[in-house]
Amino acid sequence: MGAGLEARSCFEALAHAPRSARQEVWLPAQARPPSPPGTVISPTAVFSNDTKCSVWAILRPNFPQGQASSLNISQAAHAVIMNCVIPRRLGGWAQNIGGDNKVGVLIKGSTTQAQCRAPVARATERSCGYILDDMMKTPDREDFGRPGYGPITIALPFTLRSRKSSSRQPDISTLCTSTDIPPIAADGGCMIVIDRSPGKVLPVRTSWIQVWQSAEIITAACVRGGKGGEAPVPDLSGSTSGGLKVQILDEPVGLGQRVAAEGNGSVVDAGEGVADA
């Protein structure tokens, strides 16, 4: 969880967390995204702008699903800050938070830092959030790499594009139509790219939850401020020397107009070879 946490950073992370009394069903990380409306795939995380503190909501081990509202989670996070961060500068864990008490809340620090790049016009926090909500978050081992440089399970570059529909509660909008088929099209906003750093060719063994966490960090540190950015993805040992990285940038104009073939959430464009998405 880390020591030396600053209450200012943790309160800032909490300020970006949603607050709704609506109870949602929490599914384990192994659930395949996108999740149905009214459900959340565990875990979720909200980072402070300096990424030094984060609020996590996690389905507790050995439960197939749970129930909690974002208000339950925010109130529990506030209690951890008051009881652990302020007096002791430590992170902490909260249970029995409400709902059916199968979801827990964790406050912890982070050492991964994002590098912010050029300003973005379309990659807003909401647009990127659609991707982040429906990304894979499993801890299972995967080998990320470019074809031809060793055995891989995820071919790079791997690109995810935002769509207007996901498990995230949307703003209400209306569209008059004569068909009963709902329009689900890319929103032309955020694009997340997983790739290798220049000069790095060997596959990196890591997990989707590590990739997702790095993307969340970029969103907090850069996208909130109107910039794109990139962050390293640690391997399973915690090292970032392998050169795997995540980038967030504007989707090129025109690509957002194509209609998704099926499902909700993000459009996935895999690199060469086989990608598990």
Buried (B, 14 or more C-beta within 10 A) or exposed (E): BBEEBBBEBBBBBBEBBBEEEEBBBBBBBEBEBBBEEEBBBBBBBBBBBBBBBBBBBBBBEEBEBBBBBBBBBBBBBBBBBEBBBBEEBBBBBBEEBBBEBBBBBBBBBBEBBBBBBEEBEBBBBBBBBBBBBBBBBBEEEBBBBBEEEEEBBBBBBBBBBBBBBBBBBEEEEEEEEEEEEEEBBBBBBBBBBBBBEEEBEEBBBBBBBBBBBBBBBBBBBBBBEEBBBBBBBBBEEEEBEBBBBBBBBBBEEEBBEEEBEEBBBBBBBBBEBEBEB
